[in-house]
Amino acid sequence: MDHHTLAAVSIAGISLDVLGGLYLAYDLLGGKHGPLRLLTRMVTYSIVFGAGFGLGMGMFFGIVCGAAVGITIAIELHRTATSNDYYSLPWETLFSAIRGTGFAAGLYWMVGLRFAVIFGIFATAGQVVAYARGIRPSIDYVAARHARPTSRQLWAALVRTLAYIVTALLCSTFVRHIDHPWLFALRVGLVTGIVTVIGIAMNPYIEYYADNLPERRLGAFGIALVLVGFALQSVQYCLTLFDVPIT
């Protein structure tokens, strides 16, 4: 196993332990009036996007990009849920930059620094343009126990898929020549598009349950996070115990 991946797994484990402890401290954090609704969104969206990106692009990419996308989207949707409003364009630019940085960091180990930086810049600029045209995570917002993606949401996902394919091709052509550029560009674009559609489909469920989960379930979720975090932190020691080579 690559030592960067191992470090990412350990960091993820520590983070889940911390989050699980916060869920178990529900009452100390103010109960229903505390920050756990936002925290629930952050954790859930990070897991959803992290799992999708991880399956398509590798574990390190999934952890880094999943956290960047999940946390920023959670912050935006929390505002929409509580005040039926969205952030100003400067704030949305910051969220775009965080997500673009997440993509760049995830791609760095696969394609190098120059490719990753240019891709991150293009990804950030594209998201800012989308925000300026009214395309944001809270578009057609609904919190319900059913999934009904709208045509605007699906169209935005399709445009994002094509934009990421074109961006990857441009970076492959002008920044760094990589093997099989078309296959890599299709991989980046399709994974991003599919994960976006999955996020759109799960969004109403996540938003509904973020505000309606009973206290016992929050506590059980916290225990589950702690156990998963413990398991992830144990990976490094298990590899040493069984003499698994680390590159």
C-alpha positions as CSV (number, residue, x, y, z in Angstrom):
1,M,0.0,0.0,0.0
2,D,1.2,3.5,-0.8
3,H,2.2,5.5,2.3
4,H,0.2,8.5,1.2
5,T,-3.0,6.4,1.0
6,L,-2.2,4.9,4.4
7,A,-1.8,8.4,5.9
8,A,-5.1,9.4,4.4
9,V,-6.9,6.4,5.8
10,S,-5.5,7.2,9.3
11,I,-6.5,10.8,9.1
12,A,-10.0,9.7,8.0
13,G,-10.2,7.4,11.0
14,I,-9.2,10.2,13.5
15,S,-11.7,12.5,11.9
16,L,-14.5,10.0,12.2
17,D,-13.6,9.4,15.9
18,V,-13.9,13.2,16.5
19,L,-17.2,13.4,14.7
20,G,-18.6,10.4,16.5
21,G,-17.7,11.9,19.8
22,L,-19.6,15.1,18.8
23,Y,-22.7,13.1,18.0
24,L,-22.5,11.3,21.4
25,A,-22.2,14.7,23.0
26,Y,-25.5,15.8,21.4
27,D,-27.1,17.3,24.6
28,L,-23.9,19.1,25.6
29,L,-23.9,20.8,22.1
30,G,-27.3,22.2,22.6
31,G,-29.6,19.5,21.4
32,K,-31.9,20.5,18.5
33,H,-30.7,24.1,18.8
34,G,-27.0,23.1,18.5
35,P,-24.7,22.7,15.5
36,L,-25.4,19.0,14.9
37,R,-27.8,19.6,12.0
38,L,-25.0,21.3,10.1
39,L,-22.6,18.6,11.3
40,T,-24.9,15.9,10.1
41,R,-25.0,17.4,6.7
42,M,-21.3,17.7,6.6
43,V,-20.6,14.1,7.6
44,T,-23.3,12.6,5.4
45,Y,-22.4,14.6,2.2
46,S,-18.7,13.9,2.7
47,I,-19.4,10.2,3.0
48,V,-21.6,10.1,0.0
49,F,-19.3,12.1,-2.3
50,G,-16.2,10.5,-0.8
51,A,-17.5,7.0,-1.4
52,G,-18.4,7.9,-5.0
53,F,-15.2,9.6,-5.9
54,G,-13.2,6.9,-4.0
55,L,-14.7,4.1,-6.1
56,G,-14.1,5.9,-9.3
57,M,-10.8,7.7,-8.8
58,G,-9.1,6.0,-5.8
59,M,-9.3,6.2,-2.0
60,F,-7.0,9.3,-1.6
61,F,-9.0,11.3,-4.2
62,G,-12.3,10.2,-2.5
63,I,-11.2,11.3,0.9
64,V,-9.8,14.7,-0.1
65,C,-12.3,15.6,-2.8
66,G,-15.3,14.1,-0.9
67,A,-14.5,16.2,2.2
68,A,-14.0,19.4,0.1
69,V,-17.3,18.9,-1.8
70,G,-19.3,17.5,1.1
71,I,-18.5,20.2,3.6
72,T,-19.0,23.1,1.3
73,I,-22.3,21.8,-0.1
74,A,-23.5,21.1,3.5
75,I,-22.8,24.7,4.5
76,E,-24.7,26.0,1.5
77,L,-27.7,23.7,1.9
78,H,-27.8,24.4,5.7
79,R,-28.3,28.1,4.9
80,T,-31.1,27.3,2.4
81,A,-32.8,25.0,4.9
82,T,-32.7,27.5,7.8
83,S,-33.3,30.8,6.0
84,N,-34.4,29.9,2.5
85,D,-31.6,31.9,1.1
86,Y,-28.1,31.4,-0.5
87,Y,-24.7,33.0,0.0
88,S,-23.4,36.0,-1.9
89,L,-21.2,35.4,-4.9
90,P,-17.9,36.1,-3.0
91,W,-18.8,33.4,-0.6
92,E,-19.8,31.1,-3.4
93,T,-16.4,31.8,-5.1
94,L,-14.7,30.7,-1.9
95,F,-16.7,27.5,-1.8
96,S,-15.8,26.9,-5.5
97,A,-12.1,27.5,-4.7
98,I,-12.2,25.0,-1.9
99,R,-13.8,22.4,-4.1
100,G,-11.3,23.2,-6.9
101,T,-8.5,22.8,-4.4
102,G,-9.9,19.4,-3.4
103,F,-9.9,18.2,-7.0
104,A,-6.4,19.5,-7.5
105,A,-5.1,17.8,-4.3
106,G,-6.8,14.5,-5.3
107,L,-5.4,14.6,-8.8
108,Y,-1.9,15.6,-7.8
109,W,-0.6,12.1,-7.0
110,M,-1.9,10.8,-10.4
111,V,-1.0,13.6,-12.8
112,G,1.5,15.9,-11.2
113,L,1.5,19.4,-9.8
114,R,1.0,21.5,-13.0
115,F,-1.9,19.4,-14.3
116,A,-3.6,19.4,-10.9
117,V,-3.2,23.1,-10.3
118,I,-4.5,24.1,-13.8
119,F,-7.4,21.6,-13.5
120,G,-8.3,23.1,-10.1
121,I,-8.2,26.7,-11.5
122,F,-10.5,25.7,-14.4
123,A,-12.8,23.8,-12.1
124,T,-13.1,26.8,-9.7
125,A,-13.7,29.2,-12.6
126,G,-16.4,27.0,-14.1
127,Q,-18.2,26.7,-10.8
128,V,-18.1,30.5,-10.3
129,V,-19.6,31.0,-13.8
130,A,-22.3,28.4,-12.9
131,Y,-23.1,30.3,-9.7
132,A,-23.4,33.6,-11.6
133,R,-26.0,31.9,-13.8
134,G,-28.0,30.6,-10.9
135,I,-26.7,27.0,-10.8
136,R,-25.9,26.1,-7.3
137,P,-26.2,23.1,-4.9
138,S,-29.5,24.5,-3.5
139,I,-31.2,24.7,-6.9
140,D,-34.8,23.4,-6.7
141,Y,-34.2,22.6,-3.0
142,V,-36.5,20.2,-1.3
143,A,-36.4,18.2,1.9
144,A,-38.5,15.0,1.6
145,R,-38.5,11.2,1.7
146,H,-38.6,10.9,-2.0
147,A,-36.2,11.7,-4.9
148,R,-37.4,13.7,-7.8
149,P,-34.5,15.2,-9.7
150,T,-35.6,18.2,-11.8
151,S,-34.6,18.9,-15.4
152,R,-32.5,21.8,-14.3
153,Q,-30.5,19.7,-11.9
154,L,-29.9,16.9,-14.4
155,W,-28.9,19.4,-17.1
156,A,-26.4,21.0,-14.7
157,A,-25.0,17.6,-14.0
158,L,-24.6,16.9,-17.7
159,V,-22.9,20.2,-18.4
160,R,-20.5,19.6,-15.4
161,T,-19.7,16.2,-16.8
162,L,-18.8,17.6,-20.3
163,A,-16.9,20.5,-18.8
164,Y,-14.7,18.2,-16.7
165,I,-14.0,16.0,-19.7
166,V,-13.0,19.0,-21.8
167,T,-10.9,20.4,-18.9
168,A,-9.0,17.1,-18.4
169,L,-8.3,16.9,-22.2
170,L,-7.0,20.5,-22.3
171,C,-4.7,19.8,-19.4
172,S,-3.5,16.6,-21.0
173,T,-2.7,18.4,-24.2
174,F,-1.2,21.7,-23.0
175,V,0.0,21.1,-19.5
176,R,1.2,17.5,-19.3
177,H,1.0,14.7,-21.8
178,I,-0.3,11.6,-20.1
179,D,-1.0,8.1,-21.3
180,H,-4.5,7.5,-22.8
181,P,-5.7,11.1,-22.3
182,W,-9.2,10.4,-23.6
183,L,-9.7,7.5,-21.2
184,F,-8.5,9.6,-18.3
185,A,-10.7,12.6,-19.3
186,L,-13.7,10.3,-19.6
187,R,-13.0,8.8,-16.2
188,V,-12.7,12.2,-14.5
189,G,-15.8,13.5,-16.2
190,L,-18.1,10.5,-15.9
191,V,-17.1,9.8,-12.3
192,T,-17.9,13.5,-11.4
193,G,-21.1,13.4,-13.3
194,I,-22.3,10.1,-11.9
195,V,-21.4,11.2,-8.3
196,T,-23.2,14.5,-8.9
197,V,-26.4,12.7,-10.0
198,I,-26.2,10.4,-7.0
199,G,-25.9,13.4,-4.8
200,I,-28.9,15.1,-6.4
201,A,-30.9,11.9,-5.9
202,M,-30.0,11.6,-2.2
203,N,-30.2,15.3,-1.4
204,P,-33.9,15.3,-0.4
205,Y,-33.4,12.3,1.9
206,I,-30.3,13.8,3.6
207,E,-32.0,17.2,4.1
208,Y,-35.1,15.6,5.5
209,Y,-33.4,13.3,8.0
210,A,-30.8,16.0,9.0
211,D,-33.7,17.9,10.6
212,N,-35.8,14.9,11.8
213,L,-33.5,12.2,13.2
214,P,-34.4,11.3,16.8
215,E,-31.7,11.6,19.5
216,R,-31.2,7.8,19.9
217,R,-30.4,7.5,16.2
218,L,-27.9,10.3,16.4
219,G,-26.2,8.6,19.3
220,A,-26.2,5.3,17.4
221,F,-24.7,7.1,14.3
222,G,-22.0,8.5,16.6
223,I,-21.1,5.1,17.9
224,A,-20.9,3.7,14.3
225,L,-18.6,6.6,13.3
226,V,-16.3,5.9,16.3
227,L,-16.1,2.2,15.4
228,V,-15.4,2.9,11.8
229,G,-12.8,5.5,12.8
230,F,-11.1,3.0,15.1
231,A,-11.1,0.4,12.3
232,L,-9.4,2.9,9.8
233,Q,-6.8,3.9,12.4
234,S,-6.0,0.2,13.0
235,V,-5.1,-0.4,9.3
236,Q,-1.6,1.0,9.7
237,Y,-0.9,-1.3,12.7
238,C,-2.4,-4.3,11.0
239,L,-0.2,-3.8,8.0
240,T,2.9,-3.6,10.3
241,L,1.7,-6.7,12.2
242,F,1.3,-8.8,9.0
243,D,4.5,-7.4,7.4
244,V,2.6,-5.9,4.4
245,P,5.1,-3.8,2.4
246,I,4.4,0.0,2.3
247,T,5.8,2.0,-0.6
